[in-house]
C-alpha cells in the first residue's frame, strides 16, 4: 500500500505505508504520519500515476515528453 500526500512546498509525494519519513526534492524531511493522506493505492505504478494526476490538477499540464519528440 502506498500513501499520497503533499509537502509544505506544494509538491505531491508518495511513500510506502509504514515508512516514517520521506525527503522531498525541496530538501525538507517529512514525517509521513503527520501529513494529511490524500489517497491510498496498491502499487508503486498506481502511486506514480496518482502523483502525476494531482500535480497536473494543481500546476496545469506537467506531463512528460519523450526526448525524441522534443523539437
DSSP file (Angstrom, degrees, kcal/mol; ACC not computed):
  #  RESIDUE AA STRUCTURE BP1 BP2  ACC     N-H-->O    O-->H-N    N-H-->O    O-->H-N    TCO  KAPPA ALPHA  PHI   PSI    X-CA   Y-CA   Z-CA
    1    1 A X              0   0    0      0, 0.0    16,-2.9     0, 0.0     2,-0.4   0.000 360.0 360.0 360.0 135.6    0.0    0.0    0.0
    2    2 A X  E     -AB  16  41A   0     39,-3.3    39,-2.2    14,-0.2     2,-0.4  -0.927 360.0-141.7-118.9 141.8    1.3    3.5   -0.9
    3    3 A X  E     -AB  15  40A   0     12,-3.0    12,-1.7    -2,-0.4     2,-0.5  -0.852   6.7-150.6-105.9 136.4    0.3    6.8    0.6
    4    4 A X  E     +AB  14  39A   0     35,-2.6    34,-2.8    -2,-0.4    35,-1.0  -0.923  32.7 145.5-107.8 127.2   -0.2   10.0   -1.4
    5    5 A X  E     -A   13   0A   0      8,-2.4     8,-3.5    -2,-0.5     2,-0.3  -0.898  38.8-110.6-150.5 175.7    0.5   13.3    0.4
    6    6 A X  E     -A   12   0A   0     30,-0.5     6,-0.2    -2,-0.3    30,-0.2  -0.887  17.3-134.0-119.1 148.6    1.9   16.8   -0.1
    7    7 A X    >   -     0   0    0      4,-2.7     3,-1.3    -2,-0.3    23,-0.0  -0.452  35.6-105.4 -84.4 166.2    5.0   18.6    1.1
    8    8 A X  T 3  S+     0   0    0      1,-0.3    -1,-0.1    -2,-0.1    -2,-0.0   0.768 121.4  62.0 -63.9 -25.2    4.8   22.1    2.5
    9    9 A X  T 3  S-     0   0    0      2,-0.1    -1,-0.3     1,-0.1    -3,-0.0   0.634 121.3-107.5 -76.2 -13.0    6.3   23.4   -0.7
   10   10 A X  S <  S+     0   0    0     -3,-1.3     2,-0.1     1,-0.4    -2,-0.1   0.234  73.6 136.2 108.1 -13.4    3.3   22.0   -2.6
   11   11 A X        -     0   0    0     -5,-0.1    -4,-2.7     1,-0.1     2,-0.4  -0.449  52.7-128.7 -71.3 139.9    4.9   19.0   -4.3
   12   12 A X  E     +A    6   0A   0     -6,-0.2     2,-0.3    39,-0.1    -6,-0.2  -0.756  34.7 177.1 -89.2 133.8    2.8   15.8   -4.3
   13   13 A X  E     -A    5   0A   0     -8,-3.5    -8,-2.4    -2,-0.4     2,-0.3  -0.823  17.4-152.3-130.3 166.5    4.7   12.8   -3.0
   14   14 A X  E     +A    4   0A   0     -2,-0.3     2,-0.3   -10,-0.2   -10,-0.2  -0.985  12.1 177.1-138.3 154.6    4.2    9.1   -2.2
   15   15 A X  E     -A    3   0A   0    -12,-1.7   -12,-3.0    -2,-0.3     2,-0.1  -0.982  38.3 -92.3-149.8 158.1    5.7    6.6    0.1
   16   16 A X  E >   -A    2   0A   0     -2,-0.3     3,-1.8   -14,-0.2   -14,-0.2  -0.457  53.9 -96.9 -69.8 142.0    5.2    3.1    1.1
   17   17 A X  T 3  S+     0   0    0    -16,-2.9    -1,-0.1     1,-0.2     3,-0.1  -0.367 111.0  32.8 -60.8 135.6    2.9    2.6    4.1
   18   18 A X  T 3  S+     0   0    0      1,-0.4     2,-0.3    -3,-0.1    -1,-0.2   0.241  83.1 129.3  99.9 -11.7    4.9    2.1    7.3
   19   19 A X    <   -     0   0    0     -3,-1.8    -1,-0.4     1,-0.1    13,-0.1  -0.612  47.5-154.3 -76.5 133.9    7.7    4.4    6.3
   20   20 A X        +     0   0    0     -2,-0.3    12,-1.9     1,-0.2    13,-0.5   0.920  69.1  15.7 -78.3 -45.2    8.4    7.0    9.0
   21   21 A X  E     -C   31   0B   0     10,-0.2     2,-0.3    11,-0.1    10,-0.2  -0.905  55.9-165.8-132.8 158.5   10.0    9.9    6.9
   22   22 A X  E     -C   30   0B   0      8,-2.1     8,-3.2    -2,-0.3     2,-0.5  -0.994  18.7-135.3-141.5 137.8   10.3   10.9    3.3
   23   23 A X  E     -C   29   0B   0     -2,-0.3     6,-0.2     6,-0.2     2,-0.1  -0.837  18.6-146.2 -97.8 127.4   12.6   13.5    1.8
   24   24 A X    >   -     0   0    0      4,-2.7     3,-1.5    -2,-0.5   -11,-0.0  -0.444  26.2-112.5 -83.6 162.1   11.1   16.0   -0.7
   25   25 A X  T 3  S+     0   0    0      1,-0.3    -1,-0.1    -2,-0.1    -2,-0.0   0.694 116.3  66.6 -68.4 -17.6   13.1   17.3   -3.7
   26   26 A X  T 3  S-     0   0    0      2,-0.1    -1,-0.3     1,-0.0     3,-0.1   0.611 120.6-107.6 -77.4 -10.9   12.9   20.8   -2.0
   27   27 A X  S <  S+     0   0    0     -3,-1.5     2,-0.3     1,-0.3    -2,-0.1   0.256  76.2 131.2 106.5 -11.6   15.2   19.3    0.8
   28   28 A X        -     0   0    0     -5,-0.1    -4,-2.7     1,-0.0     2,-0.6  -0.556  52.2-137.6 -79.4 137.6   12.6   19.1    3.6
   29   29 A X  E     -C   23   0B   0     -2,-0.3     2,-0.4    -6,-0.2    -6,-0.2  -0.857  23.7-155.7 -93.7 125.5   12.3   15.8    5.5
   30   30 A X  E     -C   22   0B   0     -8,-3.2    -8,-2.1    -2,-0.6     2,-0.8  -0.857  15.4-137.7-109.9 132.5    8.7   15.0    6.1
   31   31 A X  E >   -C   21   0B   0     -2,-0.4     3,-1.2   -10,-0.2     4,-0.3  -0.805  17.7-155.2 -85.3 111.7    7.2   12.8    8.9
   32   32 A X  G >  S+     0   0    0    -12,-1.9     3,-1.6    -2,-0.8    -1,-0.2   0.849  87.3  60.1 -61.1 -39.1    4.6   10.8    6.9
   33   33 A X  G 3  S+     0   0    0    -13,-0.5    -1,-0.3     1,-0.3     4,-0.1   0.773 103.9  52.2 -61.4 -25.9    2.4   10.1   10.0
   34   34 A X  G <  S+     0   0    0     -3,-1.2    -1,-0.3     2,-0.1     2,-0.2   0.475  94.0  92.4 -90.9  -2.0    1.9   13.8   10.5
   35   35 A X  S <  S-     0   0    0     -3,-1.6     2,-0.5    -4,-0.3   -28,-0.1  -0.586  83.3-109.3 -93.0 153.8    0.8   14.5    6.9
   36   36 A X        -     0   0    0     -2,-0.2     2,-0.6   -30,-0.2   -30,-0.5  -0.716  34.2-136.5 -77.6 125.0   -2.8   14.5    5.5
   37   37 A X        -     0   0    0     -2,-0.5   -32,-0.2     1,-0.2     3,-0.1  -0.760  21.8-176.6 -89.2 121.2   -3.2   11.5    3.3
   38   38 A X        -     0   0    0    -34,-2.8     2,-0.3    -2,-0.6   -33,-0.2   0.787  65.3  -4.6 -86.8 -30.4   -5.0   12.3    0.1
   39   39 A X  E     -B    4   0A   0    -35,-1.0   -35,-2.6     2,-0.0     2,-0.4  -0.990  52.7-144.8-159.8 157.4   -5.1    8.8   -1.4
   40   40 A X  E     +B    3   0A   0     -2,-0.3     2,-0.3   -37,-0.2   -37,-0.2  -1.000  23.4 178.1-128.9 131.5   -4.0    5.2   -0.9
   41   41 A X  E     -B    2   0A   0    -39,-2.2   -39,-3.3    -2,-0.4     6,-0.0  -0.880  30.4-129.4-131.4 163.8   -3.1    2.9   -3.8
   42   42 A X  S    S+     0   0    0     -2,-0.3     2,-0.2   -41,-0.2    -1,-0.1   0.894  81.9  35.9 -82.5 -42.8   -1.8   -0.6   -4.1
   43   43 A X  S  > S-     0   0    0      1,-0.1     4,-1.9   -42,-0.1     5,-0.1  -0.706  74.4-119.1-117.2 163.3    1.2   -0.4   -6.4
   44   44 A X  H  > S+     0   0    0     -2,-0.2     4,-2.4     2,-0.2     5,-0.1   0.831 115.3  56.5 -67.2 -31.6    4.1    2.0   -7.0
   45   45 A X  H  > S+     0   0    0      2,-0.2     4,-2.2     1,-0.2    -1,-0.2   0.921 108.3  46.8 -64.9 -43.4    2.9    2.4  -10.6
   46   46 A X  H  > S+     0   0    0      2,-0.2     4,-2.3     1,-0.2    -2,-0.2   0.875 111.5  52.3 -64.6 -37.1   -0.5    3.5   -9.4
   47   47 A X  H  X S+     0   0    0     -4,-1.9     4,-2.4     2,-0.2    -2,-0.2   0.916 108.5  50.1 -64.5 -43.7    1.1    5.8   -6.9
   48   48 A X  H  X S+     0   0    0     -4,-2.4     4,-2.3     1,-0.2    -2,-0.2   0.914 112.3  47.1 -61.5 -43.8    3.2    7.4   -9.6
   49   49 A X  H  X S+     0   0    0     -4,-2.2     4,-2.4     2,-0.2    -1,-0.2   0.886 111.0  51.9 -65.8 -39.0    0.2    7.9  -11.8
   50   50 A X  H  X S+     0   0    0     -4,-2.3     4,-2.3     2,-0.2    -2,-0.2   0.899 110.2  48.8 -64.4 -40.5   -1.8    9.4   -8.9
   51   51 A X  H  X S+     0   0    0     -4,-2.4     4,-2.6     2,-0.2    -2,-0.2   0.925 111.5  49.3 -64.6 -44.7    1.0   11.9   -8.1
   52   52 A X  H  X S+     0   0    0     -4,-2.3     4,-2.2     1,-0.2    -2,-0.2   0.907 111.2  50.2 -61.1 -41.6    1.2   12.9  -11.8
   53   53 A X  H  X S+     0   0    0     -4,-2.4     4,-2.1     2,-0.2    -2,-0.2   0.922 112.4  46.1 -63.7 -44.8   -2.6   13.4  -11.9
   54   54 A X  H  X S+     0   0    0     -4,-2.3     4,-2.1     2,-0.2    -2,-0.2   0.901 111.5  51.6 -65.9 -40.3   -2.6   15.6   -8.7
   55   55 A X  H  X S+     0   0    0     -4,-2.6     4,-3.0     1,-0.2     5,-0.3   0.899 109.6  50.9 -62.1 -40.0    0.4   17.6  -10.0
   56   56 A X  H  X S+     0   0    0     -4,-2.2     4,-1.7     1,-0.2    -2,-0.2   0.903 110.3  49.2 -63.0 -41.3   -1.5   18.2  -13.3
   57   57 A X  H  < S+     0   0    0     -4,-2.1    -2,-0.2     2,-0.2    -1,-0.2   0.874 118.7  39.0 -65.4 -37.1   -4.6   19.4  -11.3
   58   58 A X  H  < S+     0   0    0     -4,-2.1    -2,-0.2    -5,-0.1    -3,-0.2   0.934 132.5  19.3 -79.1 -48.4   -2.5   21.8   -9.2
   59   59 A X  H  < S-     0   0    0     -4,-3.0     2,-0.2     1,-0.4    -3,-0.2   0.398 103.2-117.5-109.5   1.0    0.0   23.2  -11.6
   60   60 A X  S  < S+     0   0    0     -4,-1.7     2,-0.8    -5,-0.3    -1,-0.4  -0.549  74.5   0.5  91.9-163.2   -1.5   22.5  -15.0
   61   61 A X        +     0   0    0     -2,-0.2    -5,-0.1     1,-0.2    -4,-0.0  -0.465  63.3 152.4 -69.1 102.9    0.0   20.3  -17.8
   62   62 A X        +     0   0    0     -2,-0.8    -1,-0.2   -10,-0.2    -6,-0.1   0.053  24.2 148.6-115.1  22.2    3.2   19.0  -16.3
   63   63 A X        -     0   0    0      1,-0.1     2,-0.2    -7,-0.0    -2,-0.0  -0.118  48.6-110.5 -59.9 154.6    3.2   15.8  -18.4
   64   64 A X        -     0   0    0      0, 0.0     2,-0.4     0, 0.0    -1,-0.1  -0.606  25.8-155.9 -88.0 147.5    6.4   14.2  -19.5
   65   65 A X        -     0   0    0     -2,-0.2     5,-0.1     2,-0.0     2,-0.1  -0.975  22.8-113.9-123.4 136.1    7.6   14.2  -23.1
   66   66 A X    >   -     0   0    0     -2,-0.4     3,-1.8     1,-0.1     4,-0.4  -0.388  26.9-120.6 -65.9 146.5   10.0   11.7  -24.6
   67   67 A X  G >  S+     0   0    0      1,-0.3     3,-1.1     2,-0.2    -1,-0.1   0.824 111.2  58.9 -60.1 -33.6   13.3   13.2  -25.7
   68   68 A X  G 3  S+     0   0    0      1,-0.2    -1,-0.3     3,-0.0    -2,-0.1   0.604 102.4  55.2 -74.9  -8.9   12.8   12.1  -29.3
   69   69 A X  G <  S+     0   0    0     -3,-1.8     2,-0.4     2,-0.0    -1,-0.2   0.463  82.4 102.8-100.2  -3.7    9.6   14.2  -29.5
   70   70 A X    <         0   0    0     -3,-1.1    -3,-0.0    -4,-0.4     0, 0.0  -0.651 360.0 360.0 -78.8 131.9   11.1   17.5  -28.4
   71   71 A X              0   0    0     -2,-0.4    -1,-0.1     0, 0.0    -3,-0.0   0.464 360.0 360.0 -87.3 360.0   11.7   19.8  -31.4
